[in-house]
Amino acid sequence: MPFPKTNPSLERALAERGYAEPTPVQAAVLQPEAEGRDLLVSAQTGSGKTVAYGLALARTLLGEAERFGAPAEPLALVVAPTRELALQVHRELTWLYGEAGAKVASCVGGMDVRREQRALAEGCHMVVGTPGRLRDHLERGRLDPSRMRAVVLDEADEMLDLGFREDLEFILDATPEDRRTLLFSATIPRNIATLARRYQRDALRIDTLVENQPHGDIDYRAIRVAPNETELAVVNVLRFFEARGAMVFCHTRESVRHLHASLTERGFAAVALSGELTQNERSHALQALRDGRARVCVATDVAARGIDLPDLGLVIHADLPNDPETLLHRSGRTGRAGRKGVCVLLVPYTRRRKAERLLDDAGVDADWGGPPAAEEIRRRDRERILQDPSLAEETTEDDLATAQALLAQRSPEEIAAAFARVLRARLPAPEEVFDPGTERGPRERPDRRTREREREGRKSREGRADHAGADMVWFRMSVGRRNNADPRWLLPIICRLGHVTKKEIGSIRIFDRETKFEIVPSAAPKFAAAVRKANDEDIRIEPAEAPGGWGGGKDRPKAPPAKGKPKGKPKRSFAKKGRGA
């Protein structure tokens, strides 16, 4: 259906931007019963909320006029939780009200306060800002709220979660009582409902989603990874999908720094986004993504809400979210405004159960599988080369002359191979990753003697025989067969966490709930000190006793006396049998 009639200047702006039909939230706020009323709206991220409240305010701010008069005291105030969201709203309202001659000012933390002060003093029609900076301008008398006809709280639940309740109440108390109050929130918990009852009059409640509903335009994938290969899996997922824009989420600033450096080193055009960056650095990072200079953004959850990036086709959870709400908000960076997107969760086998609970609580149905293999990526690269836009471009005379000169000296196969090499040179190489596979049943596991022979063979091949006669020191690790533990990914973890080499590791025994392994005596003290510092919630390593019935030296259990035989020195015939037993 077409947009309902609003204001001719706004209708022209929508047409110029290619807006043909309203999204559900835009249609809901423009229904006749919403005209002029306070609104309490819950809508999913990426549903067009900014344009929705921009259109809803048109008659309140402009009346029947098509253009604003000279700028003076602001007529509308929009409050957003983060600098990025506030600047994004500023851009949206600027183009939406551009035909109407609106002057929109921004007031956000981290920006030049003197510039904001001058913009407010010169006059404006709308102000967009963050709670702390807006309160500061109000307290210092730089922002005059006396003529305000409307206040919008965008992402109100996020602002309360961030501790801005006192600032919001101060701002709302400072504005005229007869203003319109539009409150937009992803969910309407009790604290939002309380705020609405206090500051809204006869508000119309609008629901355009089921609470915590997963996005219908997102394809969810859960990928099994070895715990020490998350970084390699990120590389292969990025290469497999080759999205025009991708966002990778980590828990901590340190994780963001490390992964960003690793991707940049491999040749990805990547930027980082975390709370430690200055506003200028964050703005440059986002602008690089918008204009295509960067294609990957590595971010903490500071970027999980309210940021709209064009062509963001892929979201990767390098670290699993802590709760279903964070999962949905992170994932909501893609699949916006009718566009399709892919969301990938990287799940170490030590955290599979947590991932399953997380997906179930969020109501998300994810396809499980292993990480993209290097050969799969190379196969996709060949398919992409055949579809490269340069092959479809119109051929010029210069192109033909160059082609003829090449064909005079080289065969078509050599020229095609060179073309493929040039295209591949722009792409980071895929990584060799291990697929832990699905959990194995008892029938699929080799018997004990076979497993022990395989372990002894590996021990010999890897040069561990040097320690055969030593009294090795045993440690235990909190993962076992239930976590699909495998020496192929356990060995690198032991080396990395304990600062040892493979030659300093002896036998490895994998049990149902734990794994025990040997460290040479000379390296055991430094190993114990290193793992004490490195232990985390996923994998714990601590000293242990040798497993019963296995291990060398004094830890080897003694054979029990045979039934019916007297204690003391055994007969010679019994000793022979005992040695062979």
Secondary structure, DSSP 8 states (H G I E B T S, - for coil): -------HHHHHHHHHTT--S--HHHHHHTSGGGTTS-EEEE--TTS-HHHHHHHHTHHHHHTT-SS--S-BS-SEEEE-SSHHHHHHHHHHHHHHTTTTT--EEEE-TTS-HHHHHHHHHH-BSEEEE-HHHHHHHHHTT-S--TT--EEEETTHHHHHHTT-HHHHHHHHHHS-TTSEEEEEES---HHHHHHHHHH-SS-EEEE-S-TT---TTEEEEEEEE-TT-HHHHHHHHHHHH--SEEEEE-SSHHHHHHHHHHHHHHT--EEEE-TTS-HHHHHHHHHHHHTTS--EEEE-GGGSSS---TTEEEEEESS--SSHHHHHHHHTTSS-TT--EEEEEEEEGGGHHHHHHHHHHHT---EEE----HHHHHHHHHHHHHT-GGGTS---HHHHHHHHHHHHHS-HHHHHHHHHHHHHHTS----------S---GGGS--HHHHHHHHHHHHHHTTGGGGTTS--EEEEES--GGGT--HHHHHHHHHHHHT--GGGEEEEEE-SS-EEEEE-TTTHHHHHHHHHHH--SS--EEE----TT--SGGGS------TT--SSS--HHHHHHHHH-
